[in-house]
Amino acid sequence: MIVLLGGSGFVGTALRASLARHEVEFATLRRHEIDLHDVDALAGRLSGLGAKFLINSAGYTGRTNVDDCERDKAECLSANAVLPGKIRAACERAGIPWGQVSSGCLYNGDGGKPGGFTESDPPNFCFRDGPCSFYSGTKALAEEVLADCPTCYLWRPRMPLNHEDSPRNYLSKLQRYDRLLDATNSLSHLDDFADAAVQCWIRRVPFGIYNVVNTGAITTRRVTELIQERLPRTRPYRFFTDEAEFMRSAAETPRSSCVLDNSKLASTGIPMRPVEDAIVASLENWQVRQSD
């Protein structure tokens, strides 16, 4: 039995689907059912369910984007940094291992490496090495809280996407913004990410941090070209001249643009398809969101 926290969110929904595809028995715990910050209550529920593993995809990314985290710092800190520590304590009390959905937004750039940042590189987009967004800072704090946990996975997705039009989908965001910042990034197809996370437990790969991103990196401009080829629209994509113009006119907090190396995950026998293949597959199966 696997217990899933945050199962109704963008990532959590994909994790539920992956667990079902792998025919893994699981149960979801929701905030209205239990206070996730109550270590005793959570540990007792895990023991009562006979849980063998827990996945936490609960967190706070902002209702619109990470700029919201700047205005709701208490909630962001509580959900992204404090809660993982509480879950760790509950899992240790219940005697079970677990996995935490972290973030790839702890870095900026590529680390001067052909493949990008590896899991052994310290974050450079965090409170200790800023400037950074408050969201990224809290996700980096969570990794510090869990750094010495011997029975925990930290899975880092990066700007998730899939074929379903959604405010959380990177491909949807690009289609809705008036102007875009051209940057090079690693991305994570949501189904690929969820399957990789589930397989980490099924295969019993070593605990630790994993960059769970599709292979390679891609520019924003190239993604818009792929969108335009498959989902034509009348107005062209417009880009900011540079990051300085973007920050002056469109953002409240710095954004992370980074390339992550996924070779550690691949070495466990869990491959990730090339990023452009993942984007094309999503666009070829695109499902437009119906208006309310």
N, C-alpha and C positions, 0 to 999 in steps of 0.2 A: 504493500500500500504506500503510495506517494501522496503527500499532502501538498497542495498548491495554494499559495497566498497570492492575492492580486490577480486572480484568474479572470476577471472581467475586463481588464485593460487591454490595450493594443497588443502588447507582448504576451500577456497572460492568456488571451484568447488563442493565440497561435500555439502556446504551450499545451493548452487543453486539447487542441486538435492533434498535436503531435503525440501526446500520451495515448489518445484514442487510436491513432494510426498504428502505434507500436503495441497496442492491446495491453497497456499497462494499467492496472487498477489504481485509481486515484480519487481523491476527494478534495473539494475546494473549501477553504474556510474564508468567510467574508467578515468584513469589519463589524457588521451589525450583529454577527453571531458571537464574536469574542473580541475582547480588547487585546490586540496583538502586542501591546506594550506590557501586558501583564504576564511576566515570565512564568509564574506558577500556573496560571490558568492555561497558557499555551502549552506548557510542558505536560500538564495533566490531560489536555485534549489529545495531544500527540500519542501519549501512552494509551489512552482509551481507544483510539482508532487503530492501534497496532501499527503505527507508521514506521516505515523502514527508511524513509528519505523524505526531505522537504525541499520544495523549490519556492523561493521568494521572488516574485516579480512585482510586488507592491512598491510604490515609490511616488515621488512627486516631480513632474516635469513641467508643470505650468499648464493652465487650461488652454492657452493659445500657443505659447512657445516659452522658451526659457526666460524671456523678459519678465514673465509673471512671477518667476521665482525671486526676482529682485524686490517685488512688492509684497511677497508672502514668505519672508525668510524663515519665520518660526516654523511654519508647516513644512517647508522644504527641508530644513535641518532635521526636524523630527522624523519625517518619513524616509529621508535618504541616508542619514548618518546615525541617528539614535536607534531607530527600529532594527536595523541589521544587528546591532549589538545585543538587543533584547532577544531577537530570534536565535542568535548564536547561543546565548545563555540557556534558552528553553530547549534547544536541540541537544546541548551538552547534558542538561539535566535529564532529558528523555533518553539519552544514549544513542542518538541517531545522527548520521551525516546529513549534509544539506548543500544546496546550491543557491547562490545569490546572483541575480541579474544586475550586473554593474553597468559600466558605460565606457565607450571608447573616447568619450569627450574629455579625457584627462590629459590630452596631448594637443600640441599645436605644431604643425610641420611634419617632417618625416624622420627627424632625428639624425639626418645626414647619412641615412642608410638606404641602399637600393630598395629593400623590402619594407622599409618603414620601422616604426617603433616595435620592439619586442616586449614581452611581458616582464623582462628583467630591467627595463629602462624605467627610472623614476618619473612620475608624471611631471610635466612642465607647464600644465594649464590647471593650476590648483591654488589653494590659499598659500601654500608654502613657496610657490614659484609662479607668481602672477604676472600681469593681471589676468583674471579669469572671470567667468560667470559664477554667480553664487551656486547655480545648479552643479556645475562641474566641481566646484570646491567641495560641496557636500558629498558627491559621489567619491571623490578622492579620500575624504575623511572616512567613509565607510570601508574603503579598502585598507586604510590604516587600522581601523578597529578589528578587521578580520585577518590581518597580515600573518598572525601567528596561529591561526586556527588550523589544526592538522587534518580536519575532516570536512573541508569546505571547498566547493568550486566557486570561483569568481568568473562569470562569463561576461565578456565585454562586447555588446553589440554596437553598431555605429550607424546612425541615421537610417533606421529600418524602413523597408519598403516591401510591397507585395502588389498583387493585382487588384486589390479592392480600394476604391476611392475612399479616402478617409482623411480627416484633419491631421492625423498622426503620420500618414504615409508621406515619405519624402517625395515621391513622384507627384502626389496631389499638391503638396506645398509648392513645388516648382511651377505647376500649372496655374496657381492662384495668385502668386506674388506679382506685383506690377513690375518690379525690377529685381535682378538677381546679382549675387556676388559670385564671380567665376573663381572657383577654388578647386584644388585637387583633394579628393577624399576617398577613404575606404567606406564601403557601405555594407549593410547586412540585409539580405533577403530574409524576411521574417520567418518563413517556413524553414529555410536552411538553418537559421539560428536556432529555432526551437528544436528541430530534429537533432542538431549537434549537441545541444544541452541535454536532451533526453538520452542520447546515445552515450554521453559521458558516464551516466549512471549505469545504463544497461551493460556497457562494456567494462565498467569499473576501471576507467582510466585514472591515472594518478590525480589526486586532489591538487588544486592550485589555480592560478590565474590562466585564462585562455582568451586570446583575441578571437572572437567568433565573428569574423567578417569574410565576405566573399573575396576570392583571390584577385589580387591586383588593386589598382586605384583608378579613378576616373574623374575628369573635370566636370564642373557644372555645365559648361557649354556643350560638352559631348553628350551628356544626359539629355539636354534639351533637344539636341539634334535627333537622338533616338526617339524622343517623344514626338517630335514634329513629323518624323517619318511614318509613325503608326497612329498618331492621334492628332491629325492636322487641325489647326485653328487659324482664324483669320488674322489675328494680331501677332506680330513677331515678338520674340523674346528680347527683352532689353536688359542690359547689364550696367552695373555701376562701373565707373572708371577704375576704382581701386577700393581697397578696404577702408581707407580713410573717408571716402565719400559715403560708403555704406554706413559707417558708424555715425557720421554726421546726420544722415537723413532717414535712416530706417531702423536702427537698433539702439537699445538702451544699455546693453551689456556686450562685452566681447564675445565673439563666436569662435569655437574651435574648428579648425580645418586641419585634418591630419590623415596620415597613412599608417596603417597598422599591419604588422607582419603576422600571418596566421600559420606559419610553418610549425609551431609547437603543436597546434591542434591537429594538423595534417600528420604529424609524426605518430599520433595515437591511432591512426587508421581511420580518422574521420575527415574526409576531404570536403572542401567547399568549392563550388563551381565558380568559374570566372565571373567577375562582377558584371561585365557587359552582358553575358549570357543570362544572368539573373534578371537584369533590367529588361532585356528584350522579351523574355518569357512572361514577365509581369505585364508588359504593354500589350503583348499579343492576346492576353486573356483579360484585358482590362474590363472592370465592372464599374460603371458609372453609379455614383451614389444617388439614390432617389431623394429628391427634396421632400421635406416634411410637409 
